[in-house]
Amino acid sequence: MNKMVYDESDYLMISGLQHFMFCRRQWALIHVEQAWQDNVLTFEGQQLHHKADQPEIREHRGDTVVIRALPVHSVEYGLTGICDVVEFKRQAEGIQIQQATGTYQPIPVEYKHGHKKYDSSDALQLLGEAICLEEMLGCAIDSGDVFYQETRRRETIPFTPELRTQFKQVVAEMHQYWQRRYTPKVKTGAWCRNCSLKEICLPEMMKKQSVSSYLRKKLSE
């Protein structure tokens, strides 16, 4: 079976995996329709990433080389993005990296503002970064880490066969929406209140029979 070959103009953002798992409509509004609004949660997330997203920072900590804001991509999956941090730990069976002696095993590390989630959104984003690193560096990566600011905990995410299968299915669905330039309707709920795109998405409108009824309600508030 031939693999799909993606044009670079059709590469999707790895960070979009988290948006897609949270809400497919939110992902489409951001990545297909290019709509975006900041709220307090997105602002705090940007502040957290400020230190991580400094590509000039390259640290040596004993047997570990730390590189921040590392650009990555995958030709096979049509993905691109920037790793918050990649730690290269010295190992006998590893890969060579520039400006360092010996061989190393790469470990992607993501920084998140909140706490550990109950879905697989963080894990899929981290795996997306790992898959790009595997393709670019010619190595295998078994796990990565997520640091949660709210709990100050660093969680290790194993890249199981089941997670890799889910990753392939999700990325394929994202590309289908992208190729069709399709923004789906979705089920709304309490989670919509904290969405940075709630005023653009207008979840109330999706429950109404007409635009006029929605506008009348807003004008009366």
JOUR-V115855 format. One line per field, one symbol per residue. phi: phi as a letter, one per 40 degrees, with the letter a starting at -180 (. if undefined). psi: psi as a letter, one per 20 degrees, with the letter a starting at -180 (. if undefined). burial: b if it has 16 or more other ideal C-beta (glycine too) atoms within 10 Angstrom, else e. A space follows every 50 residues. Layout:
# JOUR-V115855
phi->???
psi->???
burial->???
This chain:
# JOUR-V115855
phi->.cccbccdcbcbccccdcdcccaccddccccccgbabcbccccccccccd cccbcccbbbbgcbbbbbfccbabccbgbaibcdabcbccacbabcbcga cgbbbcbcbbbbccbcccbbcccccccdcccccdccbgbbbcaabbbbcc bfbbbcbcccdcccccdccccccdccccccfbbccbccacccccccbccc cfdccccccaccccccccccc
psi->pqqpopqhijpqphhihggghgohggghgghgikqpqqahghghhhhhig ghlniiooqondjppppqloprrohgilqqappgqppoppqgnbqqqqkq qaqqpqoqpqpqgbrpriajggghgghggghgggghilrpphrrqppogg ikqoppopnrhghhgggggghggghggghilpoqqrprahihhjpijhhg hmhhhiiriqhhhghgghhi.
burial->eeeeebeeeebbbbbbbbbbbebbbbbbbbbbeeeeeeeeeeeeeeebbe ebbeeeeeeeeeeebbbbbbebbbbbbbbbbbbbbbbbeeeeebeebeee eeebbbbbbbbbbeeeeeebbbbbbbbbbbbbbbbebebebeebbbbbee eeeebebebeeebeebbeebbeebbebbeeeebeeeebeeebeebbbbee bbbeeeeeeeeeebeeeeeee
